[in-house]
Amino acid sequence: LRTEDLSSPVKDPASLERQEFRFTKKRREAATRSDVLFARAQIHITNTRWEDARRDLVDALGAAEECGDQRRQLEIKALQCSITGNLLQEKIQKTRERRRFGKCLHYVREALKIFLMLSSYTEVYRDNSLREIEKKERDKKIYLTYEDPERCVKTYAREDGARSVATAREFLTINEFDSANAFLADAKACFDFAGASALERREVDRLKREAFVKEHKTVGWELMKGVARELVPGFRAPHGFLRTKVQEARAHLEKAEDAAGMRAQEQLERLQ
């Protein structure tokens, strides 16, 4: 026969109802708090107040865990990853612009971890709008950009080198030789890091040679024009001054291997 444990208290149905009410109320309050904090965090994100957004998301996650809202927990974790990932992408861009490719590689590796987490936390639900679905699908694939960090950063370096070559070429067309040489030096540094092909390296060397020749040719001819102006009838300049300028012009033209310029320089020298 089964005997009742007379020492255990008899549970009052009204007491159970009160406990259940308090529990339900607590969960609803936690859910409301989570919603409010999550919405406020999104406002902070819009205003680029990242630290405020992060604090609210931490509190929102705690409230979502308290009320047992699994969907909200995933949404919060995804948003936390998104913020961290965006900040890492800014650091990647800055280190890339400063040609600190070693540091850039570090941030790319960190970004890969974060965006993998983002992909795992991102869930598409039936009540999501088309825009939300499209964004989530993009978020799930961001990590693919960084899946091979070394190759990713070398690609950055090669692209930046190619842009610097193109910019150097533009400066050469307007005889801005210092700027052209600066961009060619930048291109060489980028290509060295990227392990660029021999063809890409030869193009840098070719443009450096072109800049060298064009600069000396331009300077040589400008010096000769200056001497020619001094030889205009009615204007005299010290003979030694003109000879020095002509010799300077010849030195530049010889470096440029400008045969026509050297012949013109010889004729000009005979006119002194």
C-alpha positions in Angstrom: 0.0 0.0 0.0 1.2 3.6 -0.7 1.3 5.9 2.2 1.3 9.7 1.8 4.2 11.7 3.2 2.3 13.7 5.9 5.4 15.9 6.5 5.2 17.6 3.0 3.0 20.7 2.9 -0.1 20.7 0.7 0.3 23.1 -2.2 -2.3 25.8 -2.4 -3.7 26.2 -5.9 -4.0 30.0 -5.4 -0.3 30.1 -4.5 0.6 28.2 -7.6 -1.4 30.6 -9.7 0.4 33.6 -8.1 3.8 32.1 -8.7 2.9 31.4 -12.4 1.6 34.9 -12.7 4.8 36.4 -11.3 6.9 34.2 -13.6 4.9 35.1 -16.7 5.0 38.8 -15.7 8.7 38.6 -15.3 9.2 37.0 -18.7 7.0 39.6 -20.3 8.9 42.5 -18.7 12.2 40.9 -19.8 10.9 40.5 -23.4 9.7 44.2 -23.4 13.1 45.3 -22.0 14.9 43.3 -24.7 12.8 44.9 -27.4 13.4 48.4 -26.1 17.1 47.9 -25.8 17.4 46.3 -29.2 15.5 49.2 -30.8 17.7 51.7 -29.0 20.8 49.9 -30.1 19.7 50.2 -33.7 19.3 54.0 -33.3 22.8 54.2 -31.8 24.1 52.3 -34.9 22.4 54.7 -37.2 24.2 57.5 -35.4 27.5 55.5 -35.4 27.6 55.5 -31.6 29.1 52.0 -31.5 29.9 51.7 -27.8 26.4 52.8 -26.8 25.0 50.3 -29.2 27.2 47.5 -27.8 26.2 48.2 -24.2 22.5 48.1 -25.1 22.9 44.9 -27.0 24.7 43.2 -24.1 21.7 44.2 -21.8 19.2 43.2 -24.5 20.8 39.8 -24.8 20.6 39.3 -21.1 16.9 40.2 -21.1 16.3 37.9 -24.1 17.9 35.0 -22.3 15.8 35.8 -19.2 12.6 35.5 -21.2 13.8 32.6 -23.3 13.4 34.3 -26.7 15.7 32.3 -28.9 15.0 34.3 -32.1 15.8 37.6 -30.4 19.0 36.1 -29.0 20.1 35.2 -32.5 19.2 38.6 -33.8 21.2 40.3 -31.1 24.2 38.1 -31.6 24.1 38.7 -35.3 23.9 42.4 -34.8 26.9 42.3 -32.4 28.9 40.5 -35.0 27.8 42.9 -37.7 29.0 45.9 -35.6 32.4 44.3 -34.9 32.7 43.2 -38.5 32.0 46.7 -39.8 34.6 48.2 -37.5 37.1 45.6 -38.6 36.4 46.4 -42.2 37.2 50.1 -41.5 40.5 49.1 -40.0 41.2 46.9 -43.0 40.6 49.8 -45.3 42.8 52.2 -43.2 45.7 49.8 -43.0 45.4 49.1 -46.7 45.5 52.8 -47.5 48.6 53.2 -45.3 50.2 50.2 -47.0 50.5 48.4 -43.7 49.7 45.0 -45.3 51.0 43.0 -42.3 48.5 44.7 -40.0 45.8 44.5 -42.7 46.3 40.7 -42.7 45.7 40.5 -39.0 42.4 42.4 -39.3 41.4 40.2 -42.2 41.9 37.1 -40.1 39.8 38.6 -37.3 37.1 39.6 -39.8 36.9 36.0 -41.1 36.2 34.8 -37.6 33.5 37.4 -36.9 31.7 37.0 -40.3 31.7 33.2 -39.9 29.9 33.8 -36.5 27.6 36.2 -38.2 26.7 33.6 -40.8 26.0 31.0 -38.1 23.7 33.4 -36.2 21.8 34.7 -39.2 18.4 33.0 -39.7 15.8 33.8 -42.3 12.2 33.7 -41.0 8.9 33.4 -42.9 7.7 36.8 -41.6 10.9 38.6 -42.8 10.4 41.2 -45.6 12.1 40.8 -48.9 14.6 43.4 -48.0 15.4 41.7 -44.8 15.8 38.4 -46.6 18.2 39.9 -49.1 20.3 41.5 -46.4 20.5 38.3 -44.4 21.5 36.3 -47.5 24.3 38.8 -48.0 25.4 38.7 -44.4 25.6 34.9 -44.5 28.1 35.1 -47.4 30.4 38.0 -46.2 32.9 35.6 -44.7 33.6 34.3 -48.3 35.5 37.5 -49.0 38.0 36.7 -46.3 38.1 32.9 -46.5 41.8 33.0 -47.6 43.3 35.9 -45.7 46.7 35.8 -47.3 45.4 35.7 -50.8 42.8 38.4 -49.9 45.5 40.9 -48.7 47.8 40.1 -51.6 44.9 40.9 -54.0 44.4 44.2 -52.2 48.1 44.9 -52.6 48.1 44.0 -56.3 45.0 46.2 -57.0 46.5 49.1 -55.1 49.7 48.7 -57.1 47.8 48.8 -60.3 46.0 51.9 -59.3 49.3 53.6 -58.4 50.7 52.7 -61.8 47.7 54.2 -63.5 48.0 57.4 -61.4 51.7 57.6 -62.2 50.9 57.4 -65.9 48.5 60.3 -65.6 51.0 62.5 -63.8 53.6 61.7 -66.5 51.3 63.1 -69.2 51.3 66.5 -67.4 55.1 66.4 -66.5 54.5 66.0 -62.8 57.6 63.9 -62.3 57.9 64.0 -58.5 54.3 62.8 -58.1 54.7 60.2 -60.8 57.9 58.8 -59.1 56.2 58.7 -55.8 53.3 56.6 -57.1 55.7 54.3 -58.9 57.6 53.7 -55.7 54.2 53.0 -54.0 53.3 50.6 -56.8 56.7 48.8 -56.4 56.1 48.3 -52.6 52.6 47.0 -53.3 53.8 44.6 -56.0 56.7 43.4 -53.8 54.2 42.4 -51.0 51.8 40.8 -53.5 54.5 38.8 -55.2 53.4 40.4 -58.5 54.2 38.9 -61.9 57.3 39.8 -63.9 55.1 41.7 -66.4 53.7 44.0 -63.7 57.2 44.7 -62.3 58.5 45.4 -65.8 55.8 47.9 -66.3 56.9 49.8 -63.2 60.5 49.8 -64.3 59.5 50.9 -67.8 57.5 53.9 -66.4 60.4 54.8 -64.1 62.7 54.9 -67.1 60.2 56.9 -69.0 59.8 59.4 -66.2 63.6 59.7 -65.9 64.1 60.3 -69.6 61.2 62.7 -69.9 62.2 64.7 -66.9 65.8 65.3 -68.1 64.6 66.0 -71.6 62.1 68.5 -70.4 64.6 70.2 -68.1 67.3 70.3 -70.8 65.0 71.9 -73.4 63.7 74.4 -70.9 67.3 75.5 -70.0 68.0 75.9 -73.7 64.9 78.0 -74.2 66.1 80.2 -71.3 69.5 80.6 -73.0 67.9 81.4 -76.3 65.8 84.2 -74.7 69.0 85.7 -73.4 70.4 85.8 -76.9 67.7 88.0 -78.3 69.2 91.1 -79.9 69.3 94.0 -77.5 69.6 91.8 -74.4 73.0 90.6 -73.1 73.8 88.2 -70.3 77.2 87.3 -68.9 79.0 84.9 -71.2 79.9 82.5 -68.3 76.3 82.4 -67.1 75.1 81.3 -70.6 77.8 78.7 -71.0 76.9 77.2 -67.6 73.3 77.0 -68.6 74.1 75.4 -71.9 76.4 72.8 -70.2 73.6 72.0 -67.7 71.2 71.6 -70.6 73.6 69.2 -72.3 74.1 67.1 -69.1 70.3 66.6 -68.9 69.9 65.8 -72.6 72.7 63.3 -72.4 70.9 61.5 -69.5 67.8 61.5 -71.6 69.8 60.2 -74.6 68.1 63.0 -76.7 70.2 63.1 -79.9 68.1 65.9 -81.4 68.4 68.0 -78.3 72.1 67.6 -78.1 72.4 68.8 -81.7 70.3 71.8 -80.9 72.5 72.5 -77.8 75.6 72.4 -80.0 74.1 74.9 -82.4 73.1 77.1 -79.5 76.5 77.0 -78.0 78.0 78.3 -81.3 75.7 81.3 -81.2 77.1 82.6 -77.9 
